[in-house]
Amino acid sequence: MRAKITYFVLAAVLVVYFVLVGERGVLLIRQGTPVTVVFGIAVLVLPLIGAWFLWHTTQFARKAGLLAKELEAEGGLPVDELKRTPSGRVDRDAADEVFERRRAEAEAAPEDWRAWFRLAIAYHDARDTPRARKAMQRAIALHDGKPVRTA
């Protein structure tokens, strides 16, 4: 819950920042000189890119959360069986061992979103965030019945 609150607070701060930057861009465009108009347009592009990124990140998190709830209702969430260091971090060797099992599951059932969801968790535990995100995107696409891009 704490992570959700932090996310929404940071998202709200970003939205306020986008509005303030957008306002400055409009003021520059209103100046009317060629240089300020170009700068104003450039300044307006940045909040648009940021808003697009924020929207897609929020949608990704929302869809992943829905999949987690559905999997939990089915009793299919992976059990946390990982050893941890005294500081609380996941032991790398234990994460790699679980990852190998999850990868084998996903290879055995490449069209099962549940296997890809569990693989995404294993990637995350193994501290491989880019692959965790790709695996979760694949799980979401499979769940939604959308075509899956293969890399």
VEXLUM-981559 format. One record per atom (N, C-alpha, C): x, y, z. Coordinates in steps of 0.001 Angstrom, whole numbers, padded with zeros to 6 digits, always signed. Layout:
BEGIN
XYZ;...
This chain:
BEGIN
+000818-001190+000000;+000000+000000+000000;+000864+001256+000000;+001974+001152+000723;+002882+002300+000813;+003451+002650-000569;+003741+001625-001368;+004271+001863-002709;+003238+002567-003584;+001963+002190-003445;+000908+002842-004226;+000777+004309-003854;+000816+004593-002572;+000702+005983-002122;+001875+006797-002659;+003074+006249-002556;+004258+006935-003076;+004129+007177-004567;+003656+006163-005301;+003490+006298-006752;+002518+007421-007084;+001371+007445-006415;+000377+008461-006727;+000827+009862-006322;+001556+009977-005222;+002090+011289-004830;+003091+011779-005875;+003994+010894-006293;+004977+011292-007307;+004309+011596-008648;+003281+010827-009001;+002553+011093-010240;+001865+012460-010174;+001287+012788-009032;+000638+014096-008876;+001656+015224-008981;+002809+015033-008366;+003870+016043-008472;+004293+016213-009927;+004420+015105-010651;+004776+015181-012072;+003716+015924-012877;+002461+015668-012601;+001381+016359-013327;+001457+017861-013066;+001689+018258-011823;+001833+019685-011509;+003027+020259-012268;+004118+019527-012300;+005301+019964-013042;+004984+020112-014529;+004268+019142-015100;+003895+019228-016518;+003063+020470-016792;+002134+020783-015892;+001296+021971-016061;+002147+023236-016005;+003040+023308-015037;+003890+024498-014906;+004799+024674-016124;+005401+023598-016579;+006269+023670-017753;+005447+024023-018990;+004264+023417-019111;+003390+023730-020237;+002991+025195-020253;+002728+025728-019082;+002384+027152-018973;+003545+028026-019452;+004742+027664-019093;+005917+028425-019551;+006070+028329-021067;+005793+027168-021607;+005856+026996-023055;+004861+027891-023768;+003649+027969-023233;+002621+028836-023830;+003044+030298-023734;+003606+030685-022592;+004072+032072-022439;+005165+032397-023460;+006058+031464-023689;+007108+031688-024686;+006512+031836-026088;+005544+031010-026401;+004915+031096-027725;+004189+032427-027886;+003551+032901-026827;+002826+034184-026886;+003754+035375-027102;+005026+035230-026779;+005972+036321-027025;+006019+036671-028505;+005880+035662-029345;+005726+035902-030774;+006995+036020-031595;+008155+036068-030981;+009379+036138-031778;+009728+034723-032241;+010405+034595-033361;+010730+033252-033868;+011479+032391-032851;+012413+032975-032151;+013202+032205-031186;+012334+031718-030024;+011498+032605-029477;+010674+032197-028330;+009584+031207-028746;+009094+031321-029966;+008099+030362-030448;+008732+028978-030561;+009932+028896-031113;+010625+027605-031232;+010901+027028-029846;+011392+027865-028933;+011641+027394-027570;+010333+026973-026895;+009283+027725-027105;+007988+027392-026513;+007475+026046-026986;+007606+025788-028280;+007178+024494-028822;+008034+023375-028237;+009338+023615-028156;+010238+022605-027579;+009882+022334-026116;+009552+023382-025388;+009193+023221-023978;+007869+022466-023846;+006947+022650-024779;+005669+021939-024723;+005804+020456-025059;+006799+020110-025843;+006989+018702-026218;+007389+017866-024997;+008203+018414-024116;+008678+017650-022958;+007551+017177-022035;+006613+018051-021654;+005516+017540-020818;+004634+016531-021554;+004501+016665-022854;+003703+015692-023611;+004352+014308-023575;+005664+014276-023759;+006388+012997-023677;+006282+012432-022259;+006444+013285-021265;+006337+012841-019876;+004953+012324-019540;+003921+013009-020015;+002547+012565-019756;+002278+011228-020432;+002782+011047-021653;+002613+009773-022356;+003281+008648-021566;+004509+008888-021123;+005241+007885-020355;+004524+007561-019043;+004047+008581-018349;+003333+008379-017087;+002059+007562-017312;+001330+007871-018378;+000107+007139-018702;+000405+005657-018949;+001405+005385-019778;+001726+003990-020097;+002251+003227-018880;+003020+003876-018057;+003526+003234-016847;+002384+002926-015888;+001457+003850-015755;+000305+003646-014877;-000563+002502-015388;-000786+002447-016692;-001590+001365-017271;-000907+000009-017072;+000399-000024-017245;+001151-001259-017039;+000996-001739-015593;+001174-000832-014649;+001068-001197-013235;-000347-001646-012892;-001352-000972-013440;-002742-001334-013178;-003050-002733-013710;-002617-003004-014945;-002891-004315-015553;-002138-005428-014824;-000901-005164-014439;-000139-006177-013692;-000807-006452-012351;-001318-005416-011716;-002029-005596-010447;-003293-006424-010608;-004016-006200-011701;-005224-006987-011963;-004882-008458-012188;-003797-008710-012911;-003361-010090-013122;-002983-010737-011796;-002296-009983-010935;-001899-010522-009629;-003133-010883-008804;-004151-010030-008830;-005381-010327-008078;-006079-011566-008630;-006121-011670-009955;-006760-012832-010566;-005998-014114-010222;-004689-014052-010301;-003876-015222-009989;-003985-015582-008508;-004061-014582-007667;-004224-014833-006236;-005566-015510-005953;-006619-015049-006640;-007940-015648-006456;-007943-017120-006894;-007122-017436-007879;-007014-018824-008353;-006081-019657-007476;-005350-019000-006594;-004370-019695-005760;-003076-020000-006504;-002796-019215-007550;-001634-019501-008386;-000454-018567-008211;-000520-017673-007233;+000636-016802-007007;+001812-017631-006506;+003022-017298-006962;+004179-018066-006483;+004418-017819-004997;+004782-018874-004317;+005101-018789-002898;+006500-018209-002769;+006681-017300-001809;+008002-016712-001590;+008851-017721-000829;+009687-018435-001575;+010525-019482-000992;+012000-019086-001020;+012267-017824-001204;+013644-017370-001400;+014344-017087-000083;+015595-017509-000027;+016437-017172+001117;+016782-015692+001010;+016974-015082+002159;+017295-013660+002185;+018566-013421+002993;+019241-012340+002629;+020430-011939+003378;+019967-011308+004693;+020869-011109+005637;+020474-010464+006898;+019847-009078+006691;+020198-008400+005589;+019623-007082+005322;+018237-007176+004692;+017809-008397+004321;+016480-008573+003752;+016449-008726+002243;+017588-008590+001602;+017637-008755+000143;+017573-010232-000218;+017027-010472-001400;+016918-011847-001886;+018311-012372-002212;+018590-013613-001762;+019857-014262-002067;+019900-014565-003563;+020959-014140-004205;+021068-014248-005662;+021029-015701-006148;+021714-016599-005470;+021735-018008-005885;+020339-018630-005770;+019626-018303-004711;+018266-018826-004536;+017348-018280-005625;+017506-017000-005947;+016685-016393-006999;+016977-017035-008349;+018245-017329-008617;+018605-017969-009884;+018017-019376-009982;+017994-020085-008866;+017432-021434-008859;+015925-021395-009162;+015212-020494-008509;+013774-020360-008752;+013541-019883-010183;+014392-018975-010648;+014253-018466-012013;+014308-019600-013035;+015238-020524-012862;+015370-021636-013805;+014087-022468-013866;+013473-022691-012717;+012206-023440-012698;+011106-022664-013412;+011023-021373-013149;+009983-020531-013774;+010199-020425-015284;+011447-020357-015703;+011749-020283-017139;+011328-021571-017828;+011597-022693-017187;+011188-023990-017751;+009665-024074-017857;+008958-023550-016851;+007488-023535-016893;+006986-022702-018069;+007589-021538-018270;+007160-020651-019360;+007481-021262-020722;+008608-021947-020821;+008952-022609-022087;+008020-023781-022362;+007575-024461-021314;+006671-025602-021486;+005260-025146-021853;+004877-023953-021417;+003527-023434-021699;+003639-021992-022197;+004129-021793-023420;+004394-020430-023901;+003147-019559-024094;+001966-020156-024091;+000736-019383-024275;-000020-019166-022962;+000576-019566-021851;-000067-019429-020543;+000410-018153-019861;-000495-017190-019696;-000109-015921-019087;+000353-016113-017646;-000191-017127-016973;+000185-017371-015578;+001672-017723-015457;+002159-018556-016382;+003574-018937-016366;+004450-017713-016616;+004022-016841-017524;+004806-015639-017818;+004757-014646-016662;+003638-014596-015962;+003545-013743-014781;+004542-014206-013725;+004545-015532-013468;+005476-016075-012471;+006930-015892-012914;+007174-015988-014224;+008530-015747-014740;+008935-014296-014517;+008000-013383-014699;+008296-011961-014455;+008690-011733-013000;+007998-012394-012083;+008346-012286-010665;+009752-012837-010426;+010072-013961-011064;+011397-014560-010904;+012483-013644-011462;+012225-013021-012623;+013189-012061-013168;+013391-010908-012180;+012302-010426-011621;+012392-009315-010661;+013228-009718-009437;+012966-010913-008938;+013729-011391-007781;+015211-011561-008110;+015504-011894-009375;+016896-012055-009813;+017516-010705-010203;+016774-009633-009967;+017225-008250-010230;+017470-007975-011711;+016646-008559-012560;+016723-008307-013999;+015438-007586-014413;+015387-006295-014093;+014171-005513-014288;+013728-005419-015744;+014619-005178-016718;+014135-005094-018103;+013447-006380-018569;+014009-007514-018239;+013384-008779-018646;+012119-009055-017846;+012099-008615-016593;+010885-008767-015786;+009744-007986-016429;+010042-006788-016878;+009015-005961-017519;+008527-006598-018823;+009451-007118-019624;+009061-007765-020882;+008215-009009-020633;+008591-009791-019629;+007810-010986-019306;+006415-010599-018822;+006325-009536-018028;+005015-009090-017551;+004186-008535-018711;+004825-007815-019628;+004103-007327-020809;+003553-008494-021618;+004336-009550-021721;+003875-010736-022453;+002706-011387-021717;+002788-011471-020392;+001690-012043-019607;+000415-011224-019800;+000543-009918-019796;-000621-009046-019988;-001210-009249-021379;-000346-009299-022393;-000830-009490-023769;-001528-010843-023922;-000947-011891-023355;-001565-013214-023438;-002908-013235-022712;-002973-012599-021563;-004212-012538-020796;-005302-011803-021568;-004911-010713-022213;-005880-009891-022951;-006183-010435-024347;-005491-011521-024747;-005721-012095-026055;-005149-011271-027198;-004162-010457-026897;-003525-009624-027913;-002339-010376-028512;-001959-010007-029744;-000790-010658-030333;+000458-010367-029503;+001287-011379-029374;+002508-011266-028577;+003681-011035-029508;+004421-009969-029217;+005637-009694-030000;+006753-010574-029482;+007435-011222-030397;+008583-012026-029990;+009844-011274-030380;+010824-011358-029511;+012067-010624-029742;+013097-011488-030403;
